[in-house]
Amino acid sequence: MSNSEEKRVQNTSLAPDKVMHKLVSLAKRRGFIFPSSEIYGGLSSCFDYGPLGSEMKKNIKDLWWNAMTRRQANIVGIDASIMMNPTVWEASGHVASFNDPMIDDRTTKRRYRADHLIENHIEKLRRDGKTEQADRVQAAYEAVSAAPDANRALYELIIGEAIKAPDTGSGDWTEVRQFNLMFQCSMGAVADTSGVVYLRPETAQGIFVNFHNVRESSRMKVPFGIAQIGKAFRNEIVKGNFIFRMVEFEQMEMQYFVKPGTQLEAFEAWRERRFAWYVSDLGISPEKLHWYKHDKLAHYADLAYDIKFEFPFGIEEIEGIHSRTDFDLSQHQQYSGKNMEYIDQVTGERYLPYVVETSAGCDRLFLALLSDAYNEDVVDGEQRVMLRLSPKVAPVKAAVLPLVKKGEMGEKAEQLRSELSASFLVQYDDAASIGKRYRRQDEIGTPFCFTVDHQTLEDQTVTVRYRDTATQERIAMAGAKLFLAEKLM
Ligand code: GAP
């Protein structure tokens, strides 16, 4: 920014706890996200994407899909069904192991995850400088999984440390119980156990069970990947933080099948590529992204890293990168009785491929992008709210604004809107002062505004106004389409 631009635009600093409140309100007011079934009082942790939200979500998914399938010579996509044969979930280990330890507070009737209570307690001890106590509790916590009764061990740790609920300060605890996160429903006319089906808790299993179908039909050779975007469902004990933790959400997953022994190399390569994608394709500030290595692994993984993002409420996961070994294919081989091995056509070797998984949450990413983009500043002495979204992510790519609504100026603007809308989502706005119209577009993250004015009628040029700097320049109206195409490359 030049000095004169700095004078025009002055940033206002914003307390992080205020940002969430403002985001939720903007999301509803401008049609990004609405509470689900709101006229009936809503439903906990369920949300609907509105007109702008569904456009922005589609942009995120398209960017992921292009990066992970179309630009990759050896990755193809599928779209598997949400409901699957229930044996899939026995084989995958989800029926037995996809549990969270749950504990209730009898007085407040609130429900918590026992492991989260202990982890928060350890963090607090460390923050307070009580390192010795923190190390002792940490060691006891790590020994829990080996205890003969893990639930009891968790309960005793909570009682022994006199851990209280972080939100209420109460600690009238019940015993710890395991709670399976899969939603069950019944298929068919009779609601007995024979018709039990599950809503998938991850999209990955649709890929594993289709391993041979995809490999054969697309003539794929190891190493190759299968990618998928789709809904997943989890009956989360602790919900909340807007769309951060929902019971129905969308995942963007890719399973990369490799020869055993080469998985670590593939894992590192995907770690690097996935981190770079957030910065290069989505324009997220790299200093807000962090790596986290898991000590406690999911039942299917032998190595796992998260990419975390600095949300206004803390640093939290947006994507997991997991080394899943041959766990899933070998389980499906055992439970289905079908051979899941790969035969190398050149060497004749037979093996069960190992899998490196990249698993991103679309809704969490949406929230990360919104909070990264939210900005309040003062332009020419006037307060404005702006979403500094990357043009590729922004729902509306440009606005067409006639200075005067009627007559030739209005007609020219309509002509420009019609030309641009063949390729881009553009908005036409002729209501209120030009300043107000710019503010409306800033608030939804529209990166460019084309204004049709008196000069347009004389020399066929329009002004293009840049959202971030509020500066303007003149370009030929006939060049507006190419201008946008170049900015979106
Ligand atoms: N197939 C592996 C898997 O599902 P995960 O770490 O449990 O791994 C992957 O989930 C991603 O899915 C997370 O990084 C997160 O972005 C998203 N996700 C998981 N649970 C979610 C929830 N309840 N609400 C919104 N997104 C969720």
Boltz pocket constraint, residues with backbone or C-beta under 6 A from the ligand:
constraints:
  - pocket:
      binder: B
      contacts: [[A, 201], [A, 202], [A, 203], [A, 204], [A, 234], [A, 236], [A, 243], [A, 244], [A, 245], [A, 246], [A, 247], [A, 249], [A, 250], [A, 251], [A, 253], [A, 317], [A, 318], [A, 319], [A, 320], [A, 357], [A, 359], [A, 360], [A, 361], [A, 362], [A, 363], [A, 364], [A, 365]]
      max_distance: 6.0
